[in-house]
Amino acid sequence: MGSPLPPLEKTEDTVLIGARHVTPPGTVPPVADTVTDRVRLRELDIGIGTLEPGPLNAITDVDGVRVGHSTVIRDEPDVVRTGVTMILPREDGIWTDYVYAGSHVLNGNGEMTGSIWVEESGMLGSPVGITTTAQVGLVRDFLVRESYRLGVFDGFHLPVVAETWDGWLSTPESFPLTDADAAAALGCASAGPVMEGSVGGGTGMICHEFKGGIGTSSRAVEAAGERFTVGVLVQANYGARDDLRVDGVPVGEEIGVDLVPSAWDEAPDGGSIIVIVATDAPLLPGQCRRLAQRATVGLARVGGYGHDSSGDIFLAFSTANHLPEKTAGPRVVRSLPNETMSPLFHAVADATEESILNALCAADTMTGRGGRTAHALPLGRLVEIMERRESSRRGHRAGT
């Protein structure tokens, strides 16, 4: 796997940014780009679809949903580029006030703990963790212990934790994460803007041979005469360069490895992506499962195909109904008629697509294990390609 990076000549100690543990990275090879700061897709004047995003254009636009990250970057004794992301479906009380949920697997070469019980019961009763493949168990066990620490002894203790593999840039066999990292991600979970790119579970991830990671987006929709929000968060770690498309434009074909080197010596046939969908629309478990399925549409638009070695696993939950752990009699719940759900399907597809692109736009170049470098998607080049295609479309319309 190559030799580790030489020790950094540190000018400062590990920097603490909230709950993120960040050692200043070593120098990485520069990639020419006319846009120097990492920004979100819409800040480049590129939008996806016709539906309006929520105020934050993030999964936290769904009332009560919180997101936290713990990021671990260091070079000694092992090169580590990893972390944990936590999503709280409810600001308070998810351990005893469950939400309806459902999942979908496009290709199952991956793990999402607790998903069998989600499918059986239709309920989710824990925060959702996302991390590196080798430490799913650590994060899962932390959440079980946390539930007991909070005095939750009844109910089910089958938390949902999903993973993608970061072993190209990190050293997963060193098992660098600890309970403290999981606790930090959970402890800093908050409303408001969500950090994207190389943070939390997405720290060491690679997407379409560029640096990938965490991305999020949201949409506001109307269904059955009411207004609802659909939010999506992804951990993107999949895809070939040539397959990358942005709003239908084959951007990956125009940014070849001669312009921006691939993160891989030889690109793998596969990769993985985790997609978490949240909504405040009143949905039953089967309807949540249908919502999760539509993440496949957004993934396909960007260039994901669910290869044999991919772990493409999606979870959707609805916060609308309150499901107390203990109920003496029948629950009274609300649900949308199935025939009114199409706007939500549309929202999931668009928000998934934009979440992946936000992950690519936010992630900066990173050098990791063995001196391997995952370069950032060059935003200046992206804007140039999109403007050229739009100019060509306008000329074509004028000519007809």
N, C-alpha and C positions, 0 to 999 in steps of 0.2 A: 504493500500500500504506500510505499515511499517513506522517506525519513521525515521526522517532525520538523516544524519550523524552528529556526534558531531562536534563542530567547530574545524577547523584546528589550530594547533599551528604553525602559520606562522613565518618563519624566514626572509621572504622577502615579499614585496608587489606584487601585480599582475604584472606578467612579460609581457612586450609587445614585441612580436616577429613579426615584420612587422605589419600586420593588425590583427594578432591573439591575442586574449585576454585570457591569460592563468593564472589561479591561480594554484600554485603548488599543485598537488593532495595529498590526505592523503596516508598513508601507505596501500598497497594492499597485500593480501596474496601471497607469492611467489609460483611460479610453476617451478619445476625443469626443466632445459633445457640446453643442451650443447651449443646452440647458444644464446648468451646473447643479441646481438644487433639485432634489427629488420631490415631486409633487404628485397629486392625485390626477387621474385621467381627465376629469372635468376641468381641472385647472389648466390643461392644455387645450381647452375648447373642443374636447372630443367627448361626445355623449353616446350612450347606448340606449336605443329604443325611444319610445315616445312617452312612456309613463314618467311622472315626476318623482324624483327621489325625495326622501324625507329630509328634515332640516339638517341633519348631520350626514346624510347619505351613508348610514352605518346601521348595523344590527341593533345598536342601542337606541335607535329611533322607536323601537318597540318598547312601550312603557314597562319599566321594571327590569328589563334585561341589562345585565352588567358584564363587562369584559375586563380581565386583568392578565398581565403578562409577567413572567419572570424570565429574564434572558441571561444566559451564562456564556461568556466569551473569555477564554484564557488560553495561554500557550504553554504553561508548565503545570504539572509534570507531563500532561498530555494536551494536545491541541483540542480544544473544545469549542464548538459552535452549536449550542443547543438551548433548550428552554422548555417552558410550560405555558400554555394559554388556558385560561379558565373562563367559561361562559356560565353566568348564573341566570337561569330562566326567570327567577323572581328575585327582587332585591332582598327580600326577607322571606324565610319560611319554606324554601323549596324542599327541605327535608321532610316536612310534615304537611305541606300544601302542594300536592303534585300537579303536574300539567299533563294534558293529553299529548301523545307523541307517536310518531311512526317513522320507520326508516326504509331506505332503499339501497340496494347494492348493485352498482353497474358491473363491477368486476371485483371478486372477493379475495384478492391476494393481499389481505390486510386485516386489521383488527379494530373492533369497536366493542369494548367490554360492556356488558349489561344489555346489549341490543336484543338478545333472545327474550329477556323478560319484558323489554319495551314492546316487542311484537306480541308477546303472550298477553300482557296486562293492558297494553295501550297507554301506559303511564310512565312518566319520567319523574324520579324523586330525588335527584341530586344535581349538583353542578356538572357541567360537561367539560372534561379535560381533553386537551390535544397536546401531544408531545412526540418524542422520538420513539421509534419502534422498540428499542431495547428496554425502555423504562416505563412502558404502559403499566406494568404491575406496580411499580413504585407509586405512581400517581393514583392508581385505583385504590391501593391499600391506604394511602394517605386519606383519601376521601372517606373510606370506611371508618378509619380511626377518628376523623373529624366529626362524623355523625355521632359517634359514641361520646366524644368530648362535649358535644353540644347537648347531650342528654337524650338523644334519639335512640331508644333501645328497641322500639317496636318497628313494625313496617319491614320493608325490604332494604337490604344493604348491597345493592348491585349497581354501583355507580357506572356511568358511561364515560369511558376514556378511549380516545381514538389516536391513531399514530400515522406518521409517514417517516421514511428512513433518511437520516442525515449523515450517513457514514462516509460520504465522499469528502465532506468538508470537516466533519467532526470525528471523534474517536469514541463510538458508542460502547465498545468493549471495555472502556474504562469506567463505565457506569457513573458519569459525573454528577448526575442530579441527586438531590437529597430531599427529604421531607421539607426542609426549609425552603427549597425552591418552589415546591408545590404550594406550600403555605403562603409564600410571598405573592404568587400569582392570584390565589384566592383572596388574600387579604387586601390587595390593591384593586380588585375588580370594582369598576365604577361606571356610572353613566357618562355621557359626553363623548367626544371624539375618541376613536379607537386607533391606537398606534398600529401601523401597518409595515409590511416589508420584513426585514430581518429581525423580528422580535418574537419573544415567547417560543412556542413550539415551532414557529417558522424560521427560526434563526439560521439553521444550516440547510435550508431547502433550496432546490433548483427547479426552475420552471421554464420549459421550452429552451433549455440550454442557457438561459440567463439566470441571474439570481432571482429566486422566488421567495415565498413565505406567506405571511398573513395578509389578507385583503378583505374588505367589507363593503357593502352597499345596501341600499334600501329602496323601496318604492311605496308610494301611497296609492291606494286603489279604492274603488267603490264596488260594493257587491251587496245585493239584496237591499239596496236603498241606504246602506251605511258606509262609512269611510273607515278603512283599515290600513294598517301598515304591515309590510312584509320586509324583513331584514335577513341578510345573508352574511355569513363569515366563512372564509375558506382558508385552508392550509394547503397551498399549491406546491406540488413537488413532482411534476410529471411533464411529459411532452417533448416532441422533437422540434427543432428550430424551424424547419420548413413548413411545419403544420400551423404555426402561430398566425392567427388572424385577429385583426382589430376592427370591429364593426364591419366585418366582411372583407376587409382588405388584407391580402396575403403579405403581411409585414415581414414575417419570418423569412420568406423567400428573398426579400430585398435587403436583409441584413445578414449576409452570409458570414461564415466563420473566417473569411479573409478580412472582413471589416471588424467583427467582434468575435474573438475566439470562443469556441464552445467551452462550457464548464467541464466537459467530460473529455477524457482521452478518446473514448469510443462511446457514443451515446447509447444508453440502454434502451431496450425495447419495452418501454413501460414507464413506471413511476406510480405515484399515488396522489390522490387529492381527497381531503375531508371537507365536506360541505355541511354547515349547520344553518338551518332555516328557522327563523322565529316569526311568529305573527300574533297579533291581538285579535284576529278574526276567530269567531267561535267555531272550532272544528273538533270533530270526533277523531279517534285514533286512525280509522281507515282513511279519513280525509287528510290527516297529517301525512300518512304514507303516500297518498297521491301527490301531495305538495312536494315531498322529498324527491319523488320520481322526476319532477320537472327540472331539478338541478342538472339532470343529464343534458337537457336542451342547451342550457347556458355553457356547460363544459364543452359540448360538441362545437358550438359556434366559435370558441376560441381555438379549438384544435385538439381536444382530448377525445380519444377513441376507446378507452377501456381495454387496453392491451392485456395479454395473458398474465403478465407479471404486475398489473396495476391493482392497487387497493383503492377503489373509487367508492367511497361509502358516505351516504348522506343521511342526515337526521333532521326531522322537522318537528317543532312543538308549537302548541297554541297556549297562550297565557290567559285566554278569555274565561275559561271555567276554573273555579276553585274546587279542588278535590282533596278535602281533608283526609289525613291518614286514617282516622277512625270515623266511621259514619254509621249511625244506628239504623237508618232506614234508606230507602232509595234516594239517589242523588237526583237533583233537578238541574239539568244542564241545557245550554243553548248550542245549536249548530246551524250552520248555513245549509240551505238546500244544495244538493250536489250541482244542480243546473246553474247555480250562481257563482261557481268557483273559478270559471275560466279567467277572470281578471287576476286572480291570485296566481294561477299557473303562469300567466304572462309575466307577472312581477317576479316570480322565482327565477325564471329563465333569464330575464334581463339583469337582475341583481346578481345572479351567479356569474354571468359573463363579466359584468363590471367589477365584481369583487376580485376575480382572477387578474384582470388588467390593473386594478389598483395595487395588488400585491407586486406585480412586475414594475409598475411605475415608482412605488415607494422604496423597493429594495435597492440598496447601494451595493457596489462591488465589494466582494468579500474574498479574502485569501484564507485558506484553512489548512487542513491536514496535508502534509507533504508538499506544501507550497502551491497547492491547487487553487485556482482562482475562478470564481463564478462572477462574471462581469454583469454589471447592471444593464438593463435595456436602455440604449441611448435615446433619451427623450427628444433631443434635437432632431435626430434622424427620424424618429417616429413621427414628429410633427411635420417634417418635410415630406415624408411619404404620404401622410394623410392629406396634406394640402394639395399635393400633386394629383392625387386620385380625385379629390373633390373638384379641382380645376378641370380635369379631364371629363368628369361627369357633366359639369356645367357646359363645357364646350360641346359635348355630345347632344345635350338637350337643346342647345341653341341651334345646332345643325339640323335638328329634326323639326 
